């Protein structure tokens, strides 16, 4: 039987092709992950709020899973309405699933605090409309964004094309592009680098980034996995989690 040790539920956008493979790549023996999907009409604040409303329907699909932890696996969809919005969204999902629940953005905050970082450099695939909301979300959690670099991506059907090939897709899936974006975001005053978006492929290069940039790196999927493992009572610390795995 799968998940005899721990079961983790994921609530992800219908276009997300990255979070499931990344968590499955580091799940320890006896643990399993199971996803429900929510629909996002477009990648802008209004579309993200609409998607978050659909998260409750997705949560109902996970209610019978008897999960040990559930992750709202969309970073921008959780921070888009601010600190109170994220907390309320997590609470509403928790009521449906009946187990510890967290969001990707909330996990990012937890991870940065665990690393003792207050001054943060940020790299995202978003445009300024969404980037400004991320900076405000971090500020509400007493995190100082010393530099923020975004790819400026925006698409009618959110990041669906971004999960495939040409141009914008390369930005979502290419480790080279993520590495370059991370380098562009680093600032001398930053105590850690945060890379947002659960549809960015980051887990495979966290260790390399930390070596090359000489700074702790937190990514949306890495932080979500770390926080979900803790919430589910898993003591495993995969090497792919980098510095964060030692906290």
Secondary structure, DSSP 8 states (H G I E B T S, - for coil): -TTSSEEEEEEEETT--SHHHHHHTT--TTEEEEEEEE--S-SSHHHHHHHHHHHHHHHHHHGGG--SEEEE--HHHHHTT-HHHHHHHHHHHHHHH-S-EEEHHHHHHHHHHHTT--EEEEEESS-HHHHHHHHHHHHHTT-EEEEEEE-----TTTTSGGGSSTTHHHHHH-HHHHHHHHHHH--TT-SEEEE--TTS--GGGHHHHHHHHTSEEEEHHHHHHHHHHHHHT-----GGGGGGGG-
